[in-house]
Amino acid sequence: MLLTSVTMLPSKTTNIHRLLQLKHLSRWLVSGKSYSRLVLGIETSCDDTGAAVLDEAGTVLGESLHSQKEVHLRAGGIIPTVAQKLHREHIELVVNEALERSGVDPSQLTAVATTVKPARGVDDFLLLGHTLDEAPGDSLDKVARRLSLIRHPQCSTLSGGQAIELLAKDGDRTRFSFRTPMGQSYDCCFSFAGLRNQINMTIMKKEAEEGIECGTLLSCVNDIAAATQHTVACHLAKRTHRAILFCKANGLLPSLCPTLVLSGGVASNQYIRKALRIITDSTGLCLLCPPAKFCTDNGVMIAWNGVERLREGTGILPPNADISYEPKAQLGVDLTAAVKAAAIRLPSVRMKI
């Protein structure tokens, strides 16, 4: 999740090379044209280079994406310096492709939006919970690496999370029973490091039983994947359930069509979507999930955030303003202490997925 800022520009900016050579790729470039406003979004925050052009209605006019996945799979994970180098090598091609596919000349752009810090939206947030250690996607990737899924013939070109989801479809999640984290903590925060330790201990035990070394595929790999995915999904569902109940108790949800939005890389996992849908169905909310291709890195989400900021007039900077990055940024008003103090106990919900 990412936020952008906006920089006002003179009206006749036409050189896309100038846009790309800016010291910081994390700003808006606004021209002041009077025609319908068009936004170019550029995403370079993690391991893919993406760009997209949107109009003010949110229509995707053109997009392009260069994936670094194969490079990082060979390296065993994302190495920031390698990712940065690959972004530099491919950003101009990606931006030009997005512009070409949209049929938009750089001179027609109203704004260019790129990322400066975590989060998405404009500025109005209430923070109910956050991870205490690592993100769920990171945990799934680490479990996949520990299981050496890159050696699996079906998983050699998949990310860790994708590999877990694929193998879990043919696995028996009941064969391994992992404890859902933080069962006695009545807040909305998440923790995955303890769960990953449980999984690692199980993998070590099964390796000893099968007489194989680390790096060799276990015969029960599908079952471990299924149990891992189910426990992660249940943890996310329970913490989200408490967040919904807290919001209801404090009048924080709209009376008309309250909606839970599931976003980020893990939102592409269909099993996790089903788990969250069970919660929204039981609490009377709608569940909104973006198409899977927009859950991971892409320029569309950045361009749309840019459209929102352009409408609100928020984060618009003068041409020569210094841009500051915030790798870890405060997200809205922190209500985590209030959620914990409420100590909401959850009603039983059967997670039949």
C-alpha positions as CSV (number, residue, x, y, z in Angstrom):
1,M,0.0,0.0,0.0
2,L,1.5,3.3,-1.1
3,L,1.0,7.0,-1.0
4,T,1.9,9.7,-3.5
5,S,2.6,13.4,-3.6
6,V,1.9,16.1,-6.3
7,T,4.2,18.6,-7.9
8,M,2.9,21.5,-10.0
9,L,4.7,22.0,-13.3
10,P,4.6,24.6,-16.1
11,S,2.0,23.9,-18.7
12,K,4.2,22.8,-21.6
13,T,6.1,19.9,-20.1
14,T,6.6,17.5,-23.0
15,N,9.8,15.6,-22.4
16,I,9.2,12.2,-20.8
17,H,12.9,11.7,-20.4
18,R,12.9,14.8,-18.1
19,L,10.1,13.2,-16.1
20,L,12.1,10.0,-15.6
21,Q,15.4,11.7,-14.7
22,L,14.0,13.5,-11.7
23,K,16.1,12.9,-8.6
24,H,13.2,11.2,-6.7
25,L,10.5,9.1,-8.6
26,S,7.9,9.9,-6.0
27,R,5.9,12.9,-7.0
28,W,3.1,14.4,-9.1
29,L,3.9,16.4,-12.1
30,V,1.0,18.8,-13.0
31,S,0.7,20.8,-16.1
32,G,-2.4,22.9,-15.8
33,K,-4.1,21.9,-19.1
34,S,-7.8,22.5,-19.3
35,Y,-8.8,19.2,-20.9
36,S,-10.0,16.1,-19.0
37,R,-7.4,15.2,-16.5
38,L,-5.0,12.3,-17.2
39,V,-2.7,10.7,-14.6
40,L,0.4,8.6,-15.2
41,G,1.2,6.3,-12.2
42,I,4.6,4.8,-11.7
43,E,5.2,2.0,-9.2
44,T,8.8,1.2,-8.1
45,S,8.4,0.5,-4.4
46,C,9.3,-3.2,-4.3
47,D,10.1,-5.9,-6.9
48,D,8.1,-4.9,-10.0
49,T,8.3,-1.8,-12.2
50,G,4.8,-0.7,-13.2
51,A,3.2,2.2,-15.0
52,A,-0.3,3.1,-16.0
53,V,-2.4,6.0,-17.4
54,L,-5.8,6.6,-16.0
55,D,-8.4,9.3,-16.7
56,E,-10.3,11.0,-13.9
57,A,-13.1,8.5,-14.0
58,G,-10.6,5.7,-13.2
59,T,-10.6,4.2,-16.7
60,V,-7.3,2.4,-17.4
61,L,-6.2,3.8,-20.8
62,G,-2.9,1.8,-20.9
63,E,-0.5,0.0,-18.6
64,S,2.8,-1.9,-18.5
65,L,4.6,-4.0,-16.0
66,H,8.1,-5.5,-15.8
67,S,8.4,-8.3,-13.3
68,Q,11.6,-9.0,-11.4
69,K,10.1,-12.3,-9.9
70,E,12.5,-14.7,-11.7
71,V,15.6,-12.8,-10.6
72,H,14.5,-12.7,-7.0
73,L,13.4,-16.4,-7.0
74,R,16.9,-17.3,-8.0
75,A,18.3,-15.1,-5.2
76,G,16.0,-16.7,-2.6
77,G,14.2,-13.4,-1.9
78,I,14.1,-9.7,-2.7
79,I,17.4,-8.0,-2.4
80,P,16.8,-4.2,-2.3
81,T,19.9,-3.2,-4.2
82,V,19.2,-5.6,-6.9
83,A,15.6,-4.5,-7.2
84,Q,16.7,-0.8,-7.3
85,K,19.1,-1.6,-10.2
86,L,16.4,-3.4,-12.1
87,H,14.0,-0.5,-11.7
88,R,16.6,1.9,-13.1
89,E,17.1,-0.4,-16.1
90,H,13.5,-0.9,-17.0
91,I,11.5,2.2,-15.8
92,E,11.9,4.2,-19.1
93,L,10.7,1.3,-21.2
94,V,7.8,0.6,-18.9
95,V,6.6,4.2,-18.8
96,N,6.9,4.5,-22.6
97,E,4.9,1.3,-23.1
98,A,2.1,2.6,-20.8
99,L,2.0,5.9,-22.7
100,E,2.0,4.2,-26.1
101,R,-0.7,1.7,-25.1
102,S,-2.9,4.5,-23.8
103,G,-2.4,6.7,-26.9
104,V,-1.4,9.6,-24.6
105,D,1.4,12.0,-25.3
106,P,3.4,13.2,-22.3
107,S,2.2,16.8,-23.0
108,Q,-1.4,15.6,-22.4
109,L,-0.7,14.4,-18.9
110,T,-2.2,16.4,-16.0
111,A,-0.1,14.6,-13.4
112,V,2.5,11.9,-12.8
113,A,2.1,10.0,-9.5
114,T,4.7,7.7,-7.9
115,T,5.2,6.3,-4.4
116,V,6.7,8.0,-1.3
117,K,5.6,5.9,1.6
118,P,3.4,3.0,2.7
119,A,-0.5,3.3,2.7
120,R,-3.1,4.0,0.1
121,G,-5.9,6.5,-0.2
122,V,-5.9,10.2,0.6
123,D,-5.3,11.0,4.3
124,D,-8.3,9.9,6.4
125,F,-7.4,6.7,8.2
126,L,-8.1,5.0,11.6
127,L,-5.5,2.4,12.4
128,L,-7.1,-0.5,14.2
129,G,-4.4,-3.1,13.9
130,H,-1.0,-3.9,12.3
131,T,1.6,-6.6,12.1
132,L,3.9,-7.0,15.1
133,D,6.6,-8.7,13.2
134,E,6.2,-9.6,9.5
135,A,3.5,-9.4,6.9
136,P,1.4,-12.5,6.0
137,G,2.9,-12.5,2.5
138,D,6.4,-12.5,3.8
139,S,5.5,-15.5,6.1
140,L,4.1,-17.5,3.2
141,D,7.2,-16.7,1.1
142,K,9.5,-17.8,3.9
143,V,7.6,-21.0,4.5
144,A,7.8,-21.7,0.7
145,R,11.6,-21.2,0.8
146,R,11.9,-23.5,3.8
147,L,9.9,-26.1,1.9
148,S,12.2,-25.6,-1.1
149,L,9.1,-25.2,-3.3
150,I,11.2,-23.7,-6.1
151,R,12.4,-27.3,-6.7
152,H,8.8,-28.4,-7.1
153,P,8.0,-28.9,-10.9
154,Q,4.7,-27.0,-10.5
155,C,6.2,-24.1,-8.6
156,S,9.6,-23.2,-10.1
157,T,8.3,-20.0,-11.6
158,L,5.8,-19.0,-8.9
159,S,6.3,-16.7,-5.9
160,G,6.2,-18.3,-2.5
161,G,2.7,-17.3,-1.8
162,Q,1.5,-18.5,-5.2
163,A,3.2,-21.9,-4.7
164,I,1.6,-22.3,-1.2
165,E,-1.8,-21.6,-2.6
166,L,-1.4,-24.0,-5.6
167,L,-0.1,-26.9,-3.6
168,A,-2.7,-26.4,-0.8
169,K,-5.5,-27.2,-3.3
170,D,-4.3,-30.8,-3.3
171,G,-3.4,-30.9,0.4
172,D,-5.1,-32.1,3.6
173,R,-5.1,-29.2,6.0
174,T,-6.3,-31.4,8.9
175,R,-3.1,-33.5,8.8
176,F,-1.2,-30.7,10.6
177,S,-2.7,-28.6,13.4
178,F,-1.0,-25.2,13.8
179,R,-2.2,-22.9,16.5
180,T,-3.7,-19.7,15.4
181,P,-1.5,-16.9,16.7
182,M,-2.5,-14.5,19.5
183,G,-5.5,-16.4,20.6
184,Q,-5.4,-14.7,24.1
185,S,-4.8,-11.2,22.8
186,Y,-8.1,-9.4,22.3
187,D,-6.9,-6.7,19.8
188,C,-6.6,-6.5,16.0
189,C,-2.9,-6.8,15.6
190,F,-1.3,-9.6,13.7
191,S,1.8,-11.8,14.4
192,F,3.2,-14.5,12.1
193,A,6.7,-15.2,13.4
194,G,5.4,-17.6,16.0
195,L,3.3,-19.5,13.5
196,R,6.3,-19.7,11.1
197,N,8.3,-21.2,14.0
198,Q,5.6,-23.9,14.5
199,I,5.8,-24.7,10.8
200,N,9.6,-24.9,10.8
201,M,9.6,-27.3,13.7
202,T,7.1,-29.5,11.9
203,I,9.2,-29.4,8.7
204,M,12.3,-30.4,10.7
205,K,10.4,-33.3,12.3
206,K,9.1,-34.6,9.0
207,E,12.6,-34.3,7.4
208,A,14.0,-36.4,10.2
209,E,11.2,-39.0,9.8
210,E,11.7,-39.2,6.0
211,G,15.5,-39.2,6.3
212,I,16.0,-36.2,4.0
213,E,18.1,-33.1,4.3
214,C,16.9,-29.5,4.1
215,G,16.4,-28.5,0.5
216,T,14.7,-31.8,-0.5
217,L,11.0,-31.8,-1.1
218,L,8.9,-33.6,1.6
219,S,6.3,-36.1,0.6
220,C,3.7,-34.2,2.7
221,V,4.5,-30.8,1.2
222,N,0.9,-30.3,0.0
223,D,-0.5,-30.9,3.4
224,I,1.9,-28.5,5.1
225,A,1.0,-25.9,2.5
226,A,-2.7,-26.4,3.1
227,A,-2.4,-26.2,6.9
228,T,-0.2,-23.1,6.7
229,Q,-2.6,-21.3,4.4
230,H,-5.6,-22.2,6.5
231,T,-4.0,-21.0,9.7
232,V,-2.9,-17.7,8.1
233,A,-6.4,-17.2,6.7
234,C,-8.0,-17.9,10.1
235,H,-5.7,-15.5,11.8
236,L,-6.5,-12.7,9.4
237,A,-10.2,-13.5,9.6
238,K,-10.4,-13.4,13.4
239,R,-8.5,-10.1,13.7
240,T,-10.6,-8.6,11.0
241,H,-13.8,-9.9,12.7
242,R,-12.8,-8.0,15.9
243,A,-12.0,-4.9,13.9
244,I,-15.5,-5.0,12.4
245,L,-17.2,-5.5,15.8
246,F,-15.2,-2.6,17.3
247,C,-16.2,-0.3,14.4
248,K,-19.8,-1.3,14.8
249,A,-19.8,-0.7,18.6
250,N,-18.3,2.8,18.1
251,G,-20.4,3.9,15.1
252,L,-17.5,4.0,12.7
253,L,-19.2,2.3,9.8
254,P,-21.6,3.9,7.4
255,S,-25.2,2.8,7.7
256,L,-25.5,2.2,3.9
257,C,-23.5,-0.7,2.5
258,P,-20.6,-0.9,4.9
259,T,-17.7,-2.5,3.1
260,L,-14.5,-4.4,3.9
261,V,-11.8,-3.8,1.3
262,L,-9.1,-6.5,1.0
263,S,-6.0,-5.3,-0.7
264,G,-2.3,-6.0,-1.0
265,G,-0.5,-9.0,-2.4
266,V,-2.1,-11.6,-0.1
267,A,-5.5,-10.3,-1.3
268,S,-4.9,-12.3,-4.5
269,N,-5.1,-15.5,-2.5
270,Q,-8.6,-17.0,-3.2
271,Y,-8.6,-19.1,0.0
272,I,-8.0,-16.0,2.1
273,R,-10.7,-14.2,0.2
274,K,-13.2,-17.0,1.1
275,A,-12.2,-16.8,4.8
276,L,-12.8,-13.0,4.8
277,R,-16.1,-13.5,3.0
278,I,-17.3,-15.8,5.8
279,I,-16.7,-12.9,8.2
280,T,-18.4,-10.2,6.1
281,D,-21.4,-12.5,5.5
282,S,-21.7,-13.1,9.3
283,T,-21.4,-9.4,10.1
284,G,-23.5,-7.9,7.3
285,L,-20.7,-6.2,5.4
286,C,-19.8,-6.3,1.7
287,L,-16.4,-7.6,0.7
288,L,-14.6,-5.8,-2.1
289,C,-11.5,-7.3,-3.6
290,P,-9.6,-5.9,-6.6
291,P,-8.8,-8.2,-9.5
292,A,-5.9,-10.4,-8.7
293,K,-3.5,-8.6,-11.1
294,F,-4.1,-5.3,-9.2
295,C,-3.3,-6.9,-5.8
296,T,0.5,-7.1,-6.5
297,D,2.7,-4.2,-7.7
298,N,1.2,-2.2,-10.5
299,G,1.0,1.3,-11.8
300,V,-2.8,1.4,-11.8
301,M,-3.1,1.7,-8.0
302,I,-0.6,4.5,-8.0
303,A,-2.3,6.4,-10.8
304,W,-5.7,5.9,-9.0
305,N,-4.3,7.3,-5.8
306,G,-3.0,10.2,-7.8
307,V,-6.5,10.8,-9.3
308,E,-7.9,10.9,-5.7
309,R,-5.2,13.3,-4.6
310,L,-5.7,15.5,-7.6
311,R,-9.4,15.7,-6.9
312,E,-8.8,16.6,-3.2
313,G,-6.0,19.0,-3.9
314,T,-3.9,17.1,-1.3
315,G,-0.1,16.6,-1.5
316,I,0.5,19.1,-4.3
317,L,4.0,20.4,-4.3
318,P,5.9,23.3,-6.1
319,P,8.3,22.2,-8.8
320,N,11.5,22.5,-6.9
321,A,10.3,21.0,-3.6
322,D,12.4,18.4,-1.9
323,I,10.7,15.0,-1.7
324,S,11.1,12.9,1.4
325,Y,10.7,9.1,1.5
326,E,9.2,7.3,4.5
327,P,9.8,3.6,4.3
328,K,7.8,3.2,7.5
329,A,5.1,5.8,7.9
330,Q,2.4,6.4,10.4
331,L,-1.0,5.4,8.9
332,G,-3.7,7.7,10.2
333,V,-5.0,8.0,13.7
334,D,-3.8,5.1,15.9
335,L,-6.7,3.4,17.7
336,T,-4.9,0.1,18.5
337,A,-4.8,0.9,22.2
338,A,-8.6,1.6,22.2
339,V,-9.2,-1.7,20.4
340,K,-7.2,-3.6,22.9
341,A,-8.9,-1.9,25.9
342,A,-12.3,-2.9,24.5
343,A,-11.2,-6.5,24.8
344,I,-13.9,-7.8,22.4
345,R,-14.4,-11.5,22.5
346,L,-15.4,-13.1,19.3
347,P,-18.5,-15.2,18.7
348,S,-17.8,-18.6,17.2
349,V,-17.7,-18.6,13.4
350,R,-17.2,-21.8,11.6
351,M,-14.5,-21.4,9.0
352,K,-15.8,-23.9,6.5
353,I,-13.8,-23.2,3.4
